[in-house]
Structure formats: structure tokens, C-alpha cells
């Protein structure tokens, strides 16, 4: 399992934001996406983000994702937008398992 930072510091909610350099392909054909997390730079707890199913209509809607703690990922343009704004010190991370990696099951 691996984690990669998609974005950090001040980003407004519902703003299309490019992946940071070094972020791998997040297409489900290449990686199993285990989840997205939002570590808060302040004294607030880390939040798990809910990935909304991508559609062109949702991506084009400036009010989406409309719910806090939700995220949309556009694998074609390598961008994301979240329903929660990031403050200085905040970040959003993708947790994934690269295709072909072994997974232990109990």
C-alpha cells in the first residue's frame, strides 16, 4: 500500500486543482484506490474523504462536490476537487495499491 499527496496548503473548495508532481496514474485499471484522507494542519482530526463517482456533468458543475469531505478525481486531466477547503498546513492524500502488488489477507 502506498500514499501520495495530491495537494497541500490553501485550496478553496470545489476548485479544479492539478495533481502535484510525482502523483502516479490513479486510474482504477492501474491502481486499486483504497481511499483518500485529509490530514488537517490544525488541531482538528484527519478526515476520510468519500470519492464521488466521476461524471462530466459533476466535474463541470462549479458547486460540486457539494458535500464536505467528498472528492472528485479526474484521471484524464490529472486534477481533483474537494467539497472541503484546505487551509495552510492541510493536505489531501490518495492511498492506493499499485496493480500487481501483493495484498495480505487474513
Secondary structure as UniProt FT lines:
FT   STRAND          2..8
FT   TURN            13..14
FT   STRAND          17..18
FT   TURN            21..22
FT   TURN            28..30
FT   STRAND          31..38
FT   STRAND          47..51
FT   HELIX           56..60
FT   TURN            62..63
FT   TURN            68..69
FT   STRAND          70..74
FT   TURN            75..78
FT   STRAND          79..82
FT   TURN            88..89
FT   STRAND          91..98
FT   TURN            99..100
//
